[in-house]
Amino acid sequence: MHYFGWLIGGFVLLSISRFIERIGDFGATSADRLPVYFLAFGALLGAGYCFIKAGRGVWKALQDQFGNGPTKDEGPDQEVQPARRLADSEYEHANPITEFDADDALARYMARRDPEAPPNEISPTPIAPANPKPSGRPAFGRKIN
């Protein structure tokens, strides 16, 4: 979204260039008009630079949006290595916990737990009836007896 600044800057410089060119049109001789036209041409070149920067920003944003651009992790200096399958001995070394015991995990948690913490007591809440009785007030619509 930073390309909006370049785009706005380009339109501002383009407007300034036109304004300066109109000032130069009122010069009496060509020698009086020439420096003003060069100034307008410089502003026009600046506007062109801003439009090019905005166009490159839009192009890069579109490439990033649709997945055609390079990712941030990729670069020319990084070497890509193919994946390889681990042998069984390497897998056991890489992942020493092969089974999960829930009882051991609960026992470790209870041992490390703060002994002064109050137990979490859940009190049952009364369940409201699914279809409450209608109140004695009149309601809109058709009456059902």
Secondary structure, DSSP 8 states (H G I E B T S, - for coil): -THHHHHHHHHHHHHHHHHHHHHHHT-SSHHHHHHHHHHHHHHHHHHHHHHHHHHHHHHHHHHHHHT-S--SS--TT----------HHHHHHH----S--HHHHHHHHHHHS-TTS------------SS----SS--SS----
